[in-house]
């Protein structure tokens, strides 16, 4: 068995389907199935069992996946060290983010990193916080951006940004004229109940922002009229700018859109974004540079 085999079997376990894993890996279903059968014949045990329309790991499969993930993590660490020694920086930085974070980093972080290290690619895994923690724990990603209160004791957590949560609506909204800033520079506040008759759009459940949003409405004692959810941050911000719905995001997102205004809440709400990584993670020189770019980008809001 080689590194590719380990990676492909892990992909099957993640997708719970040979067909889905094959599509993600850009290989044929038959080739991936033959590879799985060859591994099972070699070890003499089945790795998966079929439950309804999905594949679930057997006990042997769970042990195999844990071992394969450890092997891949050790190989990536070894490769990073050898590249540092050789001064030949190539490879990939694997970053886990929730919905919306990748688009925020696009201009400053990604472009700056590519200029410095053109032969190192960035691989984003965009999913919910629970899966990001699992991917980080198993060594499938190098670093992740998580809300601080979601970082467990298994990881190191470095706070990057203390961000205010704001309600976003179109500049044509009947209440938009109340938005703006106070004399001390703070953003004007609103009561969520002012928007009780509006419709809202939200990102997926399980993200740091969505958790905060659910708490906001629970504290106000009503459920929002939700017309769309589980969609991307850029789409939600576009819908808000066109007056189709209101939404709730961090203040940082407002900088990318002209036809929206933002209200702080009363009382003000915040959450802290942290850079999380395994405590045994040893980044190479390129990965350290990427992490420094993140620190610069996620500096405190002015």
C-alpha positions in Angstrom: 0.0 0.0 0.0 1.2 3.5 -0.8 0.3 7.1 0.1 -2.3 7.4 -2.7 -4.0 4.3 -1.5 -4.3 5.6 2.0 -5.7 8.9 0.8 -8.2 7.3 -1.5 -9.6 4.9 1.2 -9.9 7.9 3.5 -11.9 9.7 0.9 -14.3 6.8 0.6 -14.7 6.9 4.4 -15.4 10.6 4.4 -17.9 10.5 1.5 -19.5 7.2 2.6 -19.6 6.4 -1.1 -17.2 5.1 -3.7 -19.0 7.1 -6.5 -18.8 10.4 -4.6 -15.2 9.8 -3.6 -14.3 8.9 -7.2 -15.8 12.2 -8.4 -13.9 14.2 -5.9 -10.6 12.4 -6.7 -11.2 12.6 -10.5 -10.8 8.8 -10.9 -13.2 6.2 -12.3 -15.5 4.4 -9.9 -14.3 1.0 -11.1 -10.7 1.9 -10.5 -11.4 3.1 -7.0 -13.5 0.0 -6.3 -10.6 -2.2 -7.5 -8.2 -0.4 -5.2 -10.5 -0.9 -2.2 -10.9 -4.6 -3.0 -7.1 -5.0 -3.4 -6.6 -3.5 0.1 -9.3 -5.7 1.7 -7.8 -8.8 0.0 -4.3 -7.8 1.3 -5.4 -7.4 4.9 -8.0 -10.2 4.8 -10.8 -8.1 6.3 -13.6 -5.9 5.0 -13.2 -2.2 5.7 -16.8 -1.1 4.9 -20.3 -2.4 5.3 -23.3 -1.2 3.4 -26.0 0.5 5.5 -29.0 1.6 3.4 -27.4 3.7 0.6 -24.1 4.5 2.2 -20.9 2.8 3.3 -20.0 2.6 7.0 -16.7 1.6 8.4 -16.3 -1.8 10.1 -14.2 -2.0 13.2 -11.2 -3.0 11.1 -12.0 -0.1 8.8 -12.0 2.4 11.8 -8.6 1.1 12.8 -7.3 1.3 9.2 -8.5 4.9 8.8 -6.9 6.1 12.1 -3.6 4.5 11.1 -3.8 5.8 7.5 -4.5 9.4 8.8 -1.5 9.1 11.2 0.8 7.9 8.4 -0.3 10.8 6.1 0.2 13.3 8.9 3.7 12.0 9.6 4.5 12.0 5.8 3.4 15.6 5.4 5.5 16.6 8.5 8.5 14.9 7.1 8.1 16.5 3.7 7.8 19.9 5.2 11.0 19.5 7.2 12.9 18.2 4.1 11.7 21.1 2.0 12.9 23.5 4.6 16.3 21.9 4.7 16.6 21.8 0.9 15.3 25.4 0.5 12.9 24.0 -2.2 9.5 25.2 -0.9 6.8 23.3 -2.7 3.6 21.5 -1.7 0.3 22.6 -0.2 -1.1 24.4 2.8 -4.4 22.8 3.9 -6.8 25.2 5.5 -10.2 24.6 7.1 -12.7 27.4 7.1 -16.4 27.8 7.6 -18.6 29.4 4.9 -17.6 32.9 4.0 -14.1 32.9 5.4 -12.4 31.9 2.2 -13.9 34.7 0.2 -12.8 37.3 2.8 -9.2 36.1 2.5 -9.2 36.0 -1.3 -7.5 39.3 -2.1 -5.1 40.0 0.7 -4.0 36.6 2.1 -4.2 34.3 -1.0 -2.7 36.8 -3.4 0.1 37.8 -1.0 1.0 34.1 -0.3 1.1 33.2 -4.0 3.4 36.1 -4.7 5.8 34.9 -2.1 5.5 31.1 -2.7 4.2 30.5 -6.2 4.9 26.8 -6.0 2.9 26.1 -2.9 -0.9 25.7 -3.4 -3.6 26.4 -0.8 -6.3 23.8 -0.3 -9.5 25.0 1.4 -11.9 22.6 3.1 -15.1 24.6 3.6 -17.5 22.9 6.0 -19.1 23.2 9.4 -17.1 23.6 12.7 -17.7 20.1 13.9 -16.2 18.5 10.8 -13.3 21.1 10.8 -12.4 19.9 14.3 -12.5 16.3 13.2 -10.3 17.0 10.1 -7.9 18.9 12.2 -7.7 16.2 14.9 -7.1 13.5 12.2 -4.4 15.6 10.5 -6.4 16.0 7.2 -6.0 19.8 7.4 -3.1 21.8 8.8 -4.9 24.8 10.4 -8.5 26.0 10.8 -10.3 29.2 11.5 -12.8 28.6 14.3 -14.7 30.6 16.9 -12.6 30.6 20.1 -15.3 28.8 22.2 -15.3 26.0 19.6 -11.6 25.1 20.1 -11.2 22.2 22.4 -8.2 21.2 24.5 -6.9 19.0 21.7 -5.7 22.0 19.8 -3.7 25.2 20.2 -5.8 28.3 19.7 -4.4 31.7 18.8 -7.1 34.5 18.9 -6.9 36.5 15.6 -9.9 38.9 15.6 -12.6 40.1 18.0 -15.5 40.8 15.6 -18.8 42.6 16.2 -22.0 41.0 14.9 -24.3 43.3 12.9 -27.7 43.1 11.2 -27.3 43.8 7.5 -30.0 45.3 5.3 -30.3 47.2 2.0 -29.8 51.0 1.9 -33.4 51.1 0.6 -34.8 49.4 3.7 -37.3 51.7 5.6 -35.0 51.7 8.6 -31.7 52.2 6.8 -31.7 55.9 7.6 -31.2 55.0 11.3 -27.9 53.2 10.6 -24.6 55.0 10.8 -22.1 55.9 13.6 -22.3 57.7 16.9 -20.0 60.6 17.7 -17.6 58.3 19.5 -17.2 56.2 16.3 -19.3 53.3 17.5 -21.9 51.8 15.2 -25.6 52.7 15.9 -27.6 50.0 17.6 -30.9 48.4 16.9 -33.4 46.1 18.6 -33.9 42.9 16.7 -37.6 43.3 17.2 -37.6 46.2 14.8 -37.1 43.7 12.0 -39.6 41.2 13.3 -41.7 41.6 10.1 -38.8 41.3 7.7 -37.6 38.1 6.0 -34.1 36.7 6.6 -31.5 34.6 5.0 -28.8 32.7 6.9 -25.8 30.5 6.4 -25.7 26.8 7.4 -26.3 25.6 11.0 -23.2 24.6 12.8 -21.1 27.6 11.8 -20.0 30.1 14.5 -22.1 32.9 13.0 -25.2 30.8 12.7 -24.9 29.7 16.3 -24.7 33.3 17.4 -27.7 34.2 15.2 -29.9 31.5 16.7 -29.0 32.7 20.2 -29.9 36.3 19.2 -33.4 35.3 18.1 -33.9 33.0 21.1 -33.1 35.9 23.4 -35.6 38.1 21.7 -38.3 35.4 21.9 -39.3 35.0 18.3 -38.4 32.9 15.2 -37.4 34.8 12.1 -39.3 34.4 8.8 -36.5 32.6 6.9 -36.7 32.5 3.1 -33.2 31.0 2.4 -30.5 29.2 4.4 -27.5 26.9 3.9 -26.1 29.2 1.2 -22.9 31.0 0.7 -22.0 34.3 2.4 -21.5 36.2 -0.9 -25.0 35.2 -2.1 -26.6 36.2 1.2 -24.9 39.6 1.1 -26.0 40.1 -2.5 -29.6 39.3 -1.6 -29.4 41.8 1.3 -27.9 44.5 -1.0 -30.8 44.0 -3.4 -33.4 44.3 -0.6 -34.6 40.7 -0.9 -33.9 39.8 2.7 -32.0 40.9 5.8 -29.1 38.8 7.2 -26.6 38.8 10.1 -22.8 38.7 9.8 -19.6 40.1 11.2 -18.9 43.7 10.6 -16.0 42.8 8.4 -18.3 41.5 5.6 -19.8 45.0 5.2 -16.5 46.3 3.7 -17.1 44.2 0.5 -20.5 45.6 -0.4 -21.7 49.2 -1.1 -25.5 49.0 -1.1 -25.9 47.7 2.5 -25.9 49.2 6.0 -25.3 47.5 9.3 -26.7 47.9 12.8 -25.1 46.8 16.0 -27.3 45.0 18.5 -28.4 46.2 21.9 -26.5 44.9 23.8 -23.6 44.6 21.4 -22.6 41.0 20.4 -19.2 39.8 19.5 -17.3 36.6 18.7 -13.6 35.9 18.5 -12.0 34.0 15.5 -9.0 31.9 16.4 -6.3 30.2 14.4 -6.4 26.6 15.5 -3.9 23.8 14.9 -2.8 20.5 16.5 -0.4 21.0 19.4 2.2 18.8 17.6 2.0 20.7 14.4 5.4 21.9 13.1 4.8 24.3 10.2 7.4 24.8 7.6 8.6 28.3 6.5 5.8 28.7 3.9 3.1 27.7 6.3 4.5 30.1 8.9 4.3 32.9 6.3 0.7 32.0 5.5 -0.1 32.0 9.2 1.5 35.5 9.6 -0.6 36.7 6.7 -3.7 35.5 8.5 -2.6 37.4 11.7 -2.1 40.6 9.7 -5.5 40.2 7.9 -7.5 39.4 11.0 -6.1 42.3 13.0 -8.7 44.2 15.2 -11.2 46.2 13.3 -10.6 50.0 13.3 
